[in-house]
Amino acid sequence: MTHHLSGNGPFSCAIMAWDHQLLSDAGLHATGFSPPLLAVNTLQVIPHIPGAFKQSFTDTHSAILWHHGLPAPITRHRMLEQLLWLSQLGVRYSVQHSESVTDNVRELLVNNLHKSFTAAEVAEKLMMNEVMLRRRLAGENCVLRNLMIDVRMTHALRLLQCTDLAISHIAHQVGYESGSRFAERFRKRFGFAPTAIRGHLRPLSSPALLTIDNI
């Protein structure tokens, strides 16, 4: 996937993510919508996006990003509207179970970012013993500790880029009570401090690219 600047102005990319419950709820409202547990990890291009869908996406994204005070039920309704549009445009989801232990561990960690798992706890969740877990991860060139850090820091980076949450709050969300410890881990992972990202948030124009992300 490549990003190309047009001659009409700056490029922007807007991302919206849905939780499993929203995806299941959409299945109650759309004939033929396949409610998933996991979305297929492929990029689906929509060649011609209707203007009404673009406007709906932009309004919903802006309302969430800039905290326009929408009640939670209205926000969920708007999120559902995006899924119904995608269904109308032929975008489908299906259940997909990964055979990769790394992916299975990553999914566990993503859904429990605040929790500091031990290797034994991760192994128990995946219904295997700790020795087998480490052996399987090593076979996939992965170390559990590094995977934990990567999952947390990647999520923190997304929150720094896409929200105006305080850095201390983001640190707490990804399992760090100490802001300085979080900043140290973040700098080691990405090569710059969390504060380097702030100050660059500004309202988005109509997104040049629609990215569907179900993480």
Disulfide bonds with the S-S distance in Angstrom:
none
